[in-house]
Amino acid sequence: MLNFVVLALAFWVVCSWRARGASPRPDGFEPAAHHWPLALTVLLLPVAAIIPGAVESRFFLPLHLLAYCVIAFQFDRIELAQGWRRHGALVLVATLALAGMFFAVTLSTMAQMQYGWPMLYRHGP
């Protein structure tokens, strides 16, 4: 459940960060390099590649590390509190919808666990 909370909080931080994008930058601020979309793509490529196949949690590690970094380096308590006052109901509904989707996928996956070797692995094609 903690992983779902971390992903939801990171998503909320990104949404509030994008909303305050025009705010003045502090002294010493250096913008990201122009090739940051390429670096992000390379970082998240294992996540995108594993989704159609055998989903294993270890391939989602870059996504979780990115979520932790977003929370650690972009968390603004005042901005999130203002966002909660303005859009509290929307944030709550979106979080509950995402949690429902996450838990539905998790429960579905747990219900279909296979503990044995598939016939293909035993006898070949």
Backbone as a chain_set.jsonl record, in Angstrom:
{"seq": "MLNFVVLALAFWVVCSWRARGASPRPDGFEPAAHHWPLALTVLLLPVAAIIPGAVESRFFLPLHLLAYCVIAFQFDRIELAQGWRRHGALVLVATLALAGMFFAVTLSTMAQMQYGWPMLYRHGP", "coords": {"N": [[0.827, -1.184, 0.0], [2.03, 1.174, 0.657], [3.632, 1.728, -1.571], [1.705, 2.456, -3.467], [0.735, 4.787, -2.306], [3.031, 6.38, -2.414], [3.374, 6.631, -5.209], [0.976, 7.997, -5.854], [1.311, 10.374, -4.361], [3.624, 11.379, -5.586], [2.617, 11.819, -8.144], [0.763, 13.829, -7.561], [2.485, 15.831, -6.649], [3.914, 16.335, -9.024], [1.827, 17.331, -10.609], [1.155, 19.69, -9.165], [3.576, 20.948, -9.377], [3.806, 21.432, -12.117], [1.722, 23.243, -12.338], [2.697, 25.451, -11.007], [4.682, 26.327, -12.668], [5.385, 28.807, -13.811], [6.412, 30.314, -11.792], [8.802, 32.427, -10.071], [12.294, 31.593, -10.136], [14.623, 30.39, -7.691], [17.764, 31.905, -6.568], [20.719, 30.681, -8.092], [19.539, 28.639, -9.405], [19.543, 26.148, -11.829], [18.426, 25.264, -14.966], [17.176, 22.13, -16.289], [19.106, 20.031, -18.477], [18.913, 20.222, -22.092], [18.465, 17.76, -23.197], [16.908, 16.209, -21.492], [14.427, 14.784, -21.929], [15.276, 12.545, -23.405], [16.976, 11.257, -21.591], [15.111, 10.635, -19.6], [13.482, 8.882, -21.039], [15.256, 6.748, -21.536], [15.669, 5.95, -18.9], [13.114, 5.051, -18.152], [12.589, 3.062, -19.966], [12.901, 0.209, -19.377], [10.612, -0.138, -17.798], [8.484, 0.368, -19.572], [8.977, -1.65, -21.399], [8.507, -4.042, -20.069], [5.846, -4.182, -19.375], [3.98, -5.312, -21.353], [4.721, -7.993, -21.185], [5.863, -10.492, -18.942], [5.173, -9.204, -16.054], [7.279, -7.939, -13.695], [8.194, -6.851, -10.505], [10.735, -5.79, -10.098], [11.471, -4.467, -12.4], [10.137, -2.127, -12.242], [11.543, -0.495, -10.602], [13.073, 1.831, -11.517], [10.944, 3.628, -11.981], [9.841, 3.906, -9.415], [12.057, 4.988, -8.062], [12.266, 7.404, -9.433], [9.83, 8.54, -8.662], [10.292, 8.812, -5.868], [12.402, 10.676, -5.996], [11.125, 12.884, -7.153], [9.333, 13.522, -5.096], [11.17, 14.069, -3.039], [12.717, 16.235, -4.003], [11.017, 18.139, -5.117], [8.885, 18.64, -3.479], [6.526, 20.75, -2.103], [5.152, 21.968, 0.563], [3.396, 24.099, 1.16], [2.339, 24.797, -1.352], [1.077, 22.374, -2.007], [-0.841, 22.293, 0.031], [-2.397, 24.528, -0.641], [-3.296, 23.63, -3.123], [-4.807, 21.467, -2.255], [-6.877, 22.794, -0.91], [-8.072, 24.091, -3.076], [-8.65, 22.027, -4.957], [-9.444, 19.74, -3.555], [-11.521, 17.77, -3.482], [-11.387, 16.703, -6.077], [-8.766, 15.677, -6.084], [-9.025, 13.726, -4.098], [-10.987, 12.013, -5.235], [-9.617, 11.212, -7.574], [-7.387, 9.934, -6.429], [-8.628, 7.831, -5.03], [-9.785, 6.494, -7.214], [-7.481, 5.728, -8.668], [-6.272, 4.133, -6.688], [-8.204, 2.134, -6.449], [-8.003, 1.028, -9.023], [-5.312, 0.139, -8.998], [-5.405, -1.716, -6.853], [-7.284, -3.514, -7.857], [-5.929, -4.581, -10.067], [-3.762, -5.717, -8.711], [-5.028, -7.619, -7.019], [-6.214, -9.227, -8.973], [-3.946, -10.215, -10.219], [-2.783, -11.625, -8.1], [-4.704, -13.588, -7.77], [-4.351, -15.188, -9.952], [-1.972, -16.529, -9.751], [0.737, -18.585, -10.723], [2.33, -21.376, -9.706], [3.762, -23.414, -10.691], [5.889, -24.86, -13.278], [5.291, -23.792, -16.595], [3.84, -25.819, -19.21], [5.178, -25.498, -21.612], [7.794, -24.91, -20.852], [8.564, -27.301, -19.701], [8.389, -29.368, -21.63], [9.101, -28.277, -24.05], [8.604, -26.521, -27.241]], "CA": [[0.0, 0.0, 0.0], [2.927, 2.323, 0.698], [4.045, 2.033, -2.939], [0.62, 3.177, -4.117], [0.706, 6.13, -1.72], [4.191, 7.098, -2.959], [3.074, 6.983, -6.602], [-0.071, 9.021, -5.855], [1.906, 11.622, -3.888], [4.522, 11.87, -6.636], [1.768, 12.359, -9.215], [0.216, 15.091, -7.077], [3.586, 16.806, -6.643], [4.175, 16.712, -10.422], [0.725, 18.191, -11.06], [1.299, 21.013, -8.55], [4.811, 21.528, -9.913], [3.48, 21.955, -13.452], [0.838, 24.39, -12.17], [3.482, 26.611, -10.562], [5.815, 26.412, -13.586], [5.756, 30.184, -14.146], [6.881, 31.024, -10.603], [10.218, 32.804, -10.155], [13.26, 30.582, -9.695], [15.566, 30.905, -6.685], [19.14, 32.151, -7.006], [21.507, 29.48, -8.262], [18.76, 27.616, -10.103], [20.004, 25.795, -13.171], [17.417, 24.409, -15.601], [17.63, 20.82, -16.76], [19.708, 20.03, -19.816], [17.914, 20.122, -23.159], [18.242, 16.368, -23.565], [16.29, 15.489, -20.393], [13.446, 13.772, -22.349], [15.986, 11.339, -23.808], [17.427, 10.59, -20.36], [13.919, 10.063, -18.964], [13.075, 7.736, -21.849], [16.192, 5.652, -21.265], [15.43, 5.5, -17.531], [11.825, 4.365, -18.05], [12.462, 2.038, -21.006], [12.591, -1.116, -18.819], [9.228, -0.152, -17.323], [7.614, 0.242, -20.735], [9.231, -2.905, -22.1], [8.058, -5.214, -19.322], [4.398, -4.171, -19.168], [3.254, -6.31, -22.152], [5.159, -9.364, -20.907], [5.786, -10.972, -17.562], [5.409, -8.037, -15.21], [8.025, -8.212, -12.474], [8.323, -5.593, -9.773], [12.096, -5.236, -10.16], [11.582, -3.587, -13.552], [9.508, -0.856, -11.9], [12.428, 0.233, -9.703], [13.338, 3.203, -11.981], [9.756, 4.456, -11.788], [9.744, 4.221, -7.985], [13.14, 5.92, -7.725], [11.878, 8.701, -9.977], [8.78, 9.064, -7.783], [10.933, 9.265, -4.634], [13.168, 11.893, -6.295], [10.163, 13.98, -7.328], [8.854, 13.9, -3.767], [12.263, 14.624, -2.239], [13.295, 17.476, -4.502], [10.027, 19.093, -5.59], [7.784, 18.727, -2.524], [6.282, 22.089, -1.569], [4.012, 21.773, 1.457], [2.457, 25.215, 1.038], [1.659, 24.656, -2.642], [0.171, 21.224, -1.92], [-1.969, 22.675, 0.89], [-3.265, 25.386, -1.454], [-3.93, 22.763, -4.112], [-5.824, 20.674, -1.568], [-8.026, 23.672, -0.674], [-8.736, 24.392, -4.357], [-9.068, 20.834, -5.689], [-9.425, 18.619, -2.618], [-12.448, 16.706, -3.891], [-10.839, 16.083, -7.286], [-7.599, 14.886, -5.685], [-9.514, 12.565, -3.365], [-11.63, 11.1, -6.192], [-8.575, 10.648, -8.441], [-6.584, 9.006, -5.632], [-9.441, 6.637, -4.796], [-9.917, 5.776, -8.489], [-6.203, 5.077, -8.934], [-6.08, 3.062, -5.708], [-9.088, 1.044, -6.857], [-7.421, 0.379, -10.195], [-4.111, -0.569, -8.565], [-5.76, -2.885, -6.052], [-7.953, -4.483, -8.726], [-4.879, -5.27, -10.826], [-2.996, -6.526, -7.767], [-5.831, -8.777, -6.614], [-6.352, -10.088, -10.146], [-2.656, -10.883, -10.396], [-2.609, -12.586, -7.021], [-5.652, -14.686, -7.954], [-3.925, -16.014, -11.072], [-0.574, -16.921, -9.565], [1.109, -19.918, -11.16], [3.488, -21.782, -8.936], [4.448, -24.502, -11.381], [6.468, -24.533, -14.568], [4.364, -23.993, -17.705], [4.114, -27.014, -20.019], [6.136, -25.129, -22.635], [9.138, -25.005, -20.286], [8.851, -28.695, -19.368], [8.507, -30.273, -22.768], [9.536, -27.57, -25.252], [7.506, -26.127, -28.148]], "C": [[0.877, 1.256, 0.0], [3.388, 2.711, -0.713], [2.967, 2.815, -3.686], [0.522, 4.608, -3.6], [1.855, 6.965, -2.277], [3.916, 7.524, -4.396], [2.01, 8.075, -6.682], [0.491, 10.372, -5.408], [2.841, 12.208, -4.938], [3.717, 12.467, -7.79], [1.182, 13.702, -8.809], [1.284, 16.179, -7.061], [3.894, 17.266, -8.066], [3.078, 17.629, -10.938], [0.831, 19.586, -10.462], [2.543, 21.727, -9.063], [4.551, 22.129, -11.286], [2.603, 23.189, -13.347], [1.621, 25.633, -11.753], [4.685, 26.853, -11.456], [6.268, 27.825, -13.903], [6.281, 30.959, -12.943], [8.363, 31.368, -10.739], [11.125, 31.726, -9.556], [14.217, 31.182, -8.669], [16.953, 31.141, -7.286], [19.894, 30.835, -7.083], [20.763, 28.37, -8.981], [19.327, 27.394, -11.495], [18.964, 24.884, -13.811], [18.032, 23.101, -16.079], [18.223, 20.952, -18.163], [18.624, 19.803, -20.859], [17.612, 18.682, -23.55], [17.591, 15.558, -22.436], [15.2, 14.515, -20.857], [14.104, 12.463, -22.785], [16.45, 10.557, -22.584], [16.244, 9.947, -19.637], [13.423, 8.84, -19.725], [13.969, 6.534, -21.585], [15.961, 5.086, -19.861], [14.155, 4.662, -17.428], [11.617, 3.293, -19.113], [12.213, 0.642, -20.431], [11.149, -1.229, -18.316], [8.276, -0.367, -18.494], [7.781, -1.104, -21.426], [8.645, -4.106, -21.368], [6.545, -5.271, -19.181], [3.672, -5.188, -20.057], [3.604, -7.753, -21.804], [4.922, -9.763, -19.477], [6.167, -9.83, -16.632], [6.1, -8.489, -13.922], [8.319, -6.878, -11.798], [9.713, -4.985, -9.878], [12.272, -4.292, -11.343], [10.911, -2.235, -13.31], [10.37, -0.027, -10.95], [12.761, 1.638, -10.229], [12.15, 4.138, -11.79], [9.607, 4.845, -10.317], [10.856, 5.171, -7.553], [12.836, 7.32, -8.242], [10.79, 9.341, -9.116], [9.372, 9.573, -6.469], [11.729, 10.55, -4.858], [12.244, 13.088, -6.477], [9.668, 14.455, -5.975], [9.964, 14.593, -2.977], [12.69, 16.01, -2.701], [12.271, 18.515, -4.952], [8.854, 19.273, -4.633], [7.699, 20.135, -1.971], [4.999, 22.009, -0.739], [2.963, 22.863, 1.304], [1.66, 25.101, -0.253], [0.687, 23.479, -2.625], [-1.035, 21.531, -1.043], [-2.932, 23.579, 0.131], [-3.992, 24.575, -2.516], [-5.019, 21.908, -3.499], [-7.073, 21.522, -1.304], [-8.795, 23.946, -1.961], [-9.352, 23.149, -4.982], [-9.116, 19.594, -4.804], [-10.31, 17.455, -3.046], [-11.917, 15.967, -5.12], [-9.639, 15.196, -6.955], [-8.043, 13.617, -4.967], [-10.154, 11.549, -4.306], [-10.591, 10.443, -7.092], [-7.724, 9.635, -7.682], [-7.358, 7.718, -5.36], [-9.617, 5.817, -6.074], [-8.619, 5.046, -8.826], [-5.945, 3.927, -7.959], [-6.969, 1.87, -6.051], [-8.538, 0.283, -8.042], [-6.181, -0.435, -9.802], [-4.465, -1.839, -7.795], [-6.484, -3.938, -6.88], [-6.925, -5.275, -9.536], [-4.083, -6.197, -9.907], [-3.769, -7.773, -7.353], [-6.025, -9.75, -7.771], [-5.068, -10.875, -10.387], [-2.449, -11.954, -9.328], [-3.536, -13.792, -7.178], [-5.198, -15.649, -9.045], [-2.466, -16.431, -10.966], [-0.367, -18.36, -10.034], [2.396, -20.303, -10.446], [4.274, -22.908, -9.598], [5.048, -24.024, -12.694], [5.409, -24.724, -15.644], [4.785, -25.212, -18.548], [5.159, -26.716, -21.096], [7.572, -25.281, -22.129], [9.537, -26.457, -20.004], [9.197, -29.526, -20.584], [8.97, -29.58, -24.047], [8.367, -27.28, -26.18], [6.96, -27.294, -28.957]], "O": [[0.512, 2.276, -0.585], [3.52, 3.898, -1.013], [3.276, 3.731, -4.448], [0.257, 5.533, -4.368], [1.667, 8.143, -2.582], [4.198, 8.664, -4.764], [2.13, 8.988, -7.499], [0.181, 11.4, -6.009], [2.841, 13.42, -5.152], [4.092, 13.499, -8.345], [1.113, 14.62, -9.627], [1.011, 17.324, -7.422], [4.113, 18.456, -8.296], [3.365, 18.604, -11.632], [0.622, 20.573, -11.167], [2.566, 22.953, -9.171], [5.028, 23.224, -11.583], [2.717, 24.096, -14.172], [1.244, 26.749, -12.109], [5.628, 27.525, -11.038], [7.436, 28.027, -14.236], [6.569, 32.15, -13.062], [9.098, 30.678, -11.446], [10.76, 31.046, -8.597], [14.58, 32.354, -8.77], [17.271, 30.643, -8.366], [19.721, 29.968, -6.226], [21.297, 27.274, -9.15], [19.559, 28.344, -12.243], [18.648, 23.832, -13.255], [19.247, 22.988, -16.247], [17.883, 21.86, -18.922], [17.557, 19.266, -20.56], [16.588, 18.422, -24.181], [17.711, 14.333, -22.424], [15.048, 13.472, -20.221], [13.549, 11.387, -22.56], [16.329, 9.333, -22.544], [16.364, 8.837, -19.12], [12.988, 7.864, -19.112], [13.475, 5.418, -21.427], [16.048, 3.874, -19.66], [14.121, 3.673, -16.696], [10.555, 2.672, -19.151], [11.362, -0.068, -20.967], [10.541, -2.296, -18.401], [7.366, -1.192, -18.414], [6.821, -1.639, -21.98], [8.316, -5.104, -22.009], [6.009, -6.339, -18.887], [2.798, -5.888, -19.547], [2.827, -8.656, -22.115], [3.905, -9.415, -18.876], [7.347, -9.532, -16.45], [5.575, -9.308, -13.169], [8.655, -5.896, -12.461], [9.855, -3.768, -9.756], [13.128, -3.409, -11.304], [11.098, -1.302, -14.091], [9.949, 1.052, -10.534], [12.736, 2.58, -9.437], [12.33, 5.313, -11.472], [9.282, 5.991, -10.011], [10.612, 6.074, -6.753], [13.116, 8.309, -7.565], [10.822, 10.547, -8.869], [8.999, 10.648, -6.002], [11.73, 11.427, -3.995], [12.546, 14.185, -6.006], [9.589, 15.659, -5.73], [9.714, 15.601, -2.316], [12.995, 16.87, -1.874], [12.633, 19.675, -5.15], [7.912, 19.998, -4.955], [8.675, 20.66, -1.435], [3.897, 21.984, -1.286], [1.766, 22.577, 1.318], [0.444, 25.288, -0.253], [-0.411, 23.578, -3.173], [-2.141, 21.08, -1.339], [-4.148, 23.421, 0.241], [-5.172, 24.806, -2.778], [-6.04, 21.647, -4.135], [-8.195, 21.038, -1.453], [-10.024, 24.024, -1.948], [-10.472, 23.211, -5.489], [-8.846, 18.493, -5.284], [-9.9, 16.296, -2.981], [-11.993, 14.741, -5.188], [-9.512, 14.093, -7.487], [-7.488, 12.545, -5.207], [-9.894, 10.352, -4.19], [-10.67, 9.241, -7.348], [-7.374, 8.59, -8.23], [-6.794, 6.628, -5.452], [-9.601, 4.587, -6.029], [-8.646, 3.881, -9.224], [-5.456, 2.869, -8.358], [-6.534, 0.722, -5.953], [-8.589, -0.946, -8.082], [-6.029, -1.578, -10.235], [-3.901, -2.904, -8.046], [-6.319, -5.133, -6.635], [-7.04, -6.493, -9.674], [-3.767, -7.327, -10.279], [-3.211, -8.87, -7.341], [-6.003, -10.965, -7.571], [-5.108, -12.06, -10.718], [-1.993, -13.058, -9.626], [-3.188, -14.897, -6.763], [-5.617, -16.806, -9.06], [-1.804, -16.66, -11.979], [-1.192, -19.236, -9.774], [3.419, -19.63, -10.573], [5.333, -23.303, -9.109], [4.753, -22.925, -13.163], [4.691, -25.723, -15.618], [5.961, -25.575, -18.578], [5.943, -27.595, -21.453], [8.457, -25.719, -22.864], [10.718, -26.798, -20.062], [10.164, -30.287, -20.582], [9.21, -30.258, -25.046], [7.253, -27.743, -25.933], [6.041, -27.115, -29.756]]}, "num_chains": 1, "name": "protein.A"}
